[in-house]
Amino acid sequence: IGLEDNLLIIPKLNKRIPIVWNSSSDEATILANLQKGVAHYGFTSLPNEQSGNVFISGHSSYYWWDKGKYKTVFANINALVPGDQLLIQYDMADKKTVDPSDVSVTEPTATPTLSLMTCVPVGTALNRLIVQSKLVRTYAAEVQT
């Protein structure tokens, strides 16, 4: 299925995005990491834990002069609907718009959850769109010999 380390795949949107794992959540670090792909908030869960929220942020839009090539990587995640697949193998289950100050979306969950966050409306920082997915299955790691 083409899964690779440190990669988020969203087939419906034809996206293959590098993930920067264990990022600090301070603004300067997040912005620097978003130039390399999407950023996993380091204080949230990692994939394949028994429970928890794997929280990943990506730009919907950013300054045209910014050198990062991922500045619109999440511009279309609003098109995702329940059942759409997000590979590090999660199925999209829910989406909601929240105020930027609502940090409850990063809290641990009882079941393995993948949360994606971006700014909306596109081109603003007015609100945050949260797309949440539930773990479908895990695959054994391939051993390199």
VMD Tcl script that draws the C-alpha trace (Angstrom):
set ca {
  {0.00 0.00 0.00}
  {3.02 2.27 -0.11}
  {3.21 3.22 3.57}
  {6.54 4.76 4.43}
  {8.07 6.01 7.67}
  {7.21 9.59 8.57}
  {4.57 9.97 5.86}
  {0.87 10.88 6.03}
  {-1.07 9.67 2.99}
  {-4.54 11.03 2.19}
  {-5.65 9.11 -0.93}
  {-8.85 11.14 -1.55}
  {-6.78 14.35 -1.76}
  {-3.80 12.70 -3.51}
  {-1.48 13.81 -0.68}
  {1.76 12.20 0.54}
  {3.08 14.49 3.27}
  {6.21 14.15 5.41}
  {5.52 14.12 9.17}
  {7.87 15.87 11.60}
  {7.40 13.81 14.77}
  {7.62 15.03 18.38}
  {7.60 18.73 17.57}
  {7.55 21.29 20.33}
  {4.28 23.22 20.25}
  {5.84 26.67 20.52}
  {4.95 28.82 17.52}
  {8.48 29.29 16.14}
  {9.20 25.54 16.17}
  {5.83 24.61 14.66}
  {6.24 27.18 11.86}
  {9.75 25.92 11.10}
  {8.54 22.31 11.04}
  {5.56 23.16 8.80}
  {8.09 24.13 6.11}
  {9.10 20.44 6.05}
  {5.59 18.94 5.96}
  {3.10 18.54 8.81}
  {3.98 18.68 12.51}
  {3.07 16.17 15.22}
  {2.59 17.84 18.61}
  {5.16 16.06 20.77}
  {3.04 16.10 23.93}
  {0.34 14.00 22.20}
  {0.31 10.25 21.54}
  {2.28 8.35 18.91}
  {0.67 5.86 16.49}
  {0.03 2.31 17.71}
  {-0.43 3.24 21.35}
  {-3.39 1.53 23.06}
  {-5.17 4.87 23.46}
  {-4.49 8.51 22.85}
  {-4.67 11.31 20.34}
  {-1.99 11.58 17.62}
  {-2.28 15.34 16.90}
  {-0.86 16.68 13.60}
  {-1.02 20.25 12.29}
  {-0.59 21.55 8.73}
  {-1.11 24.85 6.90}
  {-4.25 25.61 4.91}
  {-2.47 28.66 3.48}
  {0.57 30.69 4.35}
  {2.53 33.69 3.10}
  {3.32 33.45 -0.63}
  {6.95 34.39 0.03}
  {7.48 31.58 2.53}
  {10.05 29.08 1.27}
  {8.15 26.02 2.49}
  {6.51 23.85 -0.17}
  {3.77 22.63 2.22}
  {2.07 25.98 2.88}
  {-1.29 24.81 1.47}
  {-1.03 21.11 2.32}
  {-4.29 21.01 4.31}
  {-6.24 23.55 2.22}
  {-8.72 20.85 1.14}
  {-9.11 18.65 4.23}
  {-12.63 20.03 4.65}
  {-13.53 17.74 1.70}
  {-12.91 14.65 3.88}
  {-15.99 12.78 5.09}
  {-16.45 9.93 7.57}
  {-14.98 6.73 6.12}
  {-12.24 8.44 4.07}
  {-8.87 6.87 4.72}
  {-5.86 8.60 6.17}
  {-2.85 6.33 6.04}
  {-0.76 5.92 8.87}
  {-3.96 3.81 8.61}
  {-6.84 5.67 10.21}
  {-10.43 6.16 8.92}
  {-11.84 9.70 9.04}
  {-14.57 9.77 11.70}
  {-15.37 13.40 12.60}
  {-14.60 17.01 11.78}
  {-15.36 20.23 13.60}
  {-14.35 23.87 13.63}
  {-13.06 25.29 16.90}
  {-11.76 28.56 18.25}
  {-7.92 28.85 18.15}
  {-7.88 28.93 21.95}
  {-9.68 25.55 22.24}
  {-6.86 23.21 23.24}
  {-9.25 20.44 24.29}
  {-8.76 18.97 20.80}
  {-5.22 17.89 21.81}
  {-6.37 15.96 24.90}
  {-5.82 12.19 25.21}
  {-8.58 9.93 23.92}
  {-9.80 6.54 25.15}
  {-9.16 4.91 21.76}
  {-6.34 5.49 19.23}
  {-7.24 8.69 17.38}
  {-5.47 10.71 14.68}
  {-6.35 14.44 14.69}
  {-5.40 16.81 11.87}
  {-5.60 20.59 12.39}
  {-5.49 23.53 9.99}
  {-6.66 27.16 9.87}
  {-10.06 28.08 8.39}
  {-11.39 29.83 6.43}
  {-8.43 29.24 4.11}
  {-6.23 32.33 4.11}
  {-7.13 33.31 7.67}
  {-6.28 32.24 11.20}
  {-9.85 32.87 12.42}
  {-10.71 29.27 13.43}
  {-9.23 25.77 13.40}
  {-10.65 22.81 11.47}
  {-10.12 19.52 13.30}
  {-10.45 16.24 11.36}
  {-10.43 13.20 13.64}
  {-9.85 9.61 12.56}
  {-10.04 6.23 14.28}
  {-7.44 3.49 13.93}
  {-8.54 0.76 11.53}
  {-5.63 -1.67 11.71}
  {-1.92 -1.84 12.21}
  {0.67 -3.60 10.10}
  {3.78 -5.36 11.32}
  {6.93 -3.42 10.57}
  {8.96 -4.80 7.70}
  {12.34 -5.98 8.86}
  {15.26 -4.77 6.77}
  {17.98 -7.41 6.33}
}
mol new
graphics top color blue
foreach p $ca { graphics top sphere $p radius 0.5 }
foreach p [lrange $ca 0 end-1] q [lrange $ca 1 end] { graphics top cylinder $p $q radius 0.2 }
display resetview
